[in-house]
Amino acid sequence: MLTGDLNRVMLDLGDRKVNGSGILGAMTTSAAKADSADYQLALASQNAAGYANVRADDVAGILLRQAQFRASLDAATSLPAFRFDVPTGASSTTLYTFRVGGAK
């Protein structure tokens, strides 16, 4: 009776080389699935981090363009009006300025 019970226990343990055969096979299969899931999770995390970095670069580029635009507006308001002196207390707005011919 004891030998029969031991044989049934050994058959129930299975062989880890045969995936899914008995307890050892089931444990091997589960470990492989868990390893695959860990890899997929790491890959998804890496992709998400990559997307976040690209998006952060996009936002940084937008903020830089906004700062450059503001700086150009500030610089344009400080320019003199067509090289003329504006009287104190008066304001001027330069719409277009261009020069025809060579520089003096």
C-alpha positions in Angstrom: 0.0 0.0 0.0 2.8 2.4 0.9 4.6 1.7 -2.4 1.4 2.4 -4.3 0.9 5.7 -2.5 4.5 6.7 -3.1 4.1 5.9 -6.8 0.9 8.1 -7.0 2.8 11.0 -5.2 5.7 10.7 -7.6 3.3 10.7 -10.6 1.5 13.7 -9.1 4.8 15.5 -8.8 5.4 15.1 -12.5 8.5 16.0 -14.5 9.6 19.7 -14.7 11.0 19.0 -18.2 7.5 18.3 -19.5 5.6 21.6 -19.2 2.3 21.2 -17.3 3.0 17.7 -16.2 2.2 17.4 -12.5 3.1 19.9 -9.8 6.7 20.4 -11.0 5.6 21.0 -14.6 2.8 23.4 -13.5 5.4 25.3 -11.4 7.8 25.5 -14.3 5.0 26.8 -16.6 3.8 29.4 -14.1 7.4 30.6 -13.5 7.9 31.0 -17.3 4.6 33.0 -17.5 5.5 35.2 -14.6 8.9 35.9 -16.2 7.2 36.8 -19.5 4.8 39.1 -17.7 7.7 40.8 -15.9 9.4 41.4 -19.3 6.2 42.8 -20.8 5.7 45.1 -17.8 9.3 46.4 -18.1 8.8 46.9 -21.8 5.6 48.8 -21.3 7.2 50.9 -18.6 10.1 51.7 -20.8 7.8 52.8 -23.7 5.8 55.0 -21.3 9.0 56.6 -20.0 10.1 57.2 -23.6 6.8 58.8 -24.5 7.0 61.0 -21.4 10.5 62.2 -22.3 9.4 63.0 -25.9 6.4 64.8 -24.6 8.5 66.8 -22.1 10.8 67.8 -25.0 7.7 69.0 -26.9 6.5 71.1 -24.0 10.0 72.5 -23.4 10.1 73.5 -27.1 6.7 75.2 -26.9 7.7 77.1 -23.7 11.0 78.2 -25.4 9.1 79.5 -28.4 6.7 81.4 -26.2 9.7 83.0 -24.3 11.4 83.9 -27.5 8.2 85.5 -28.8 7.8 87.5 -25.6 11.4 88.6 -25.8 11.0 89.7 -29.4 7.9 91.8 -28.5 9.8 93.4 -25.6 12.7 94.2 -27.9 10.4 95.6 -30.6 8.7 98.0 -28.2 12.1 99.4 -27.1 13.2 100.1 -30.7 13.1 103.8 -31.8 10.5 104.7 -34.4 12.3 104.8 -37.8 15.4 106.3 -36.3 13.5 109.3 -35.1 13.4 110.6 -31.6 10.0 110.3 -30.0 9.2 113.3 -27.7 8.9 112.6 -24.0 5.4 111.6 -23.1 4.5 110.5 -26.6 4.3 106.9 -27.7 5.0 105.3 -31.0 4.3 102.0 -32.8 6.5 100.7 -35.6 4.6 98.6 -38.1 7.2 98.0 -40.7 10.8 99.1 -41.1 13.1 98.4 -44.0 16.1 99.9 -45.7 16.7 100.1 -49.4 20.4 100.2 -50.4 23.6 99.5 -48.7 24.4 100.1 -45.0 26.0 103.4 -44.1 
